[in-house]
């Protein structure tokens, strides 16, 4: 009888070193040895992986079909399949496979070990060292040549999940780059991670292992304490009750417990958390404190078991500070009826925060307010200011303590006098016919000029004037009989003078007040030009020797622009001096009126 041997199974990788020999690997069914029989007179057979001698062949009775199967139930390496036949006539036949069998029908295995410190709720509180352990050949770790298994050929560890039962789904193995250690490290992460181990044997079988979800939180939670209230400088508040809130954070495992307290605890001393009794706000209030302040401690714990602490020291001062002030004129001063005036250098005003009962201490913030003067200083910080506002103003400082409490200092009234006196005069004076002054009957032109200061007194000795006529100073023809007088409060000084000259005149007056403010005023007065009028009827003889009225009393003898002779020279006429005109001498001063004496009077135009 004749037969032929073949294999029925899933081929894997090529056997290294052998031509056209492949591993058979685990498939849906086990590897089978198939024996095809061509003998029609069948009787008995045997099929297996062992070679038998004729005398030792153990045949099996069977109604033999054209093909018989033998299940290879175990892994084999380098085995030959043999088939033996005997027909009813006693003839024997033998067949065998032409290439050795390499069969690994067992998947490689693996596991992942995790080393790290566990906290609470399955969280690791340290980095986790992960190691892949890969096995084949009856559990031999990383065996490369098995006795009845092919041995491990490839392995990897990853947080990515892949299918492994089809070889084409994993294109390669890194062998962890550190074989045989095959270690990775899982660091802190918010989400849990499942790690997968992959292993392949030489035959081409693949397998996978995995860990449970691993959670790593190596960082403690954090917290801070905030305060709600009106804040001053630094940590000072001025409300009687300041609301204090604990803020806590953990973005990995999350916060599980928190508390706020005046008591300081070490982490291992915290046996429980109150969660502030009003979670999630976690607020308390602090009342008035001294300058020692109140220290608050916040406590927080995360789900992994880490604990942490934060603190804040708060100071509360509800009492306002006290204030003292000082001030004086920088330079000259003058007092009128209890009111003090400063000159243009101004008034220096200083405030001082001298005491703070609430213990927060005076800050350096001094605010200055003013009113009443158009050019006064604007508000600013600083504890001293020189005020140069022209006129009357009021000034007031506000002082602050470090908590923000404030007190208005006493205000001061400030008078700054930068303006000189006012100069004005009586324009009309004494004018017209028969306005006589003094002996001799001729009229002077009296004027009164005033120097007046509305704030302080006038310096009498400073009141003076420069007189000019026709554009130049006239010696002997200026103002005469000057009289200066002062009113009862010293604020008005009068100067009375006589104009005795005819012509275009102007006068420059000077006056100073007590603070040294000076005024200069030029008085251009074209209205005080004079005409000479006859004081009596004046008669002359005409050509026929008869008496004829030349000038009627009050009539104009010399006009505004008239000239006359004096000492043989033609000069501008005036009403006050002796002069000659038309053969008549005027103002000779003869009291009895005899001769050619003519008395003239002056009047304004």
Secondary structure, 3 states (H helix, E strand, C coil): CCEEEEEECEEEEECCCCCCCEEEECCCCCCEEEEEECCCCEEEEEEECCCCCHHHCCCEECCCCCEEEEECCCCEEEECCEEEEEECCCCEEEEECCCCEEEECCCCEEEEEEECCECCCCEECCCEEEEEEEEECCCEECCCCCCCCCCEEEEEEECCCCCCCCHHHCCCCCCCCCCCCCEEEECCEEEEECCEEEEEECCCCEEEEECCCEEECCCCCEEEEEEECCECCCCEECCCCEEEEEEEECCCCCEEEEEEECCCCCHHHCCCCCCCCCCCCCEEEECCCCCCCEEEEEEEEECCCCEEEEEEEEEECCCCCEEEEEEEECCCEEEECCEEEECCCCEEEEEEEEECCCCCCEEEEEEEEEECCCCCCCCCECCEEEECCCEEEEEEEEEEECCCCEEECCCEEEEECCCCCEEEECCCCCCCCCCCCCCCCCCCEEEEEEEECCCCCEEEEEEEEEEEECCECCCCCCCEEEEEEECCCCCEEEEEEEECCCCCEEEEEEEEECCCCEEEEEEEEHHHCEEEEECCCEEEECCCCCEEEEECCCCEEECCCCEEEECCEEEECCCCCCEEECCEEECCCCCCCCCCCECEEEEEC
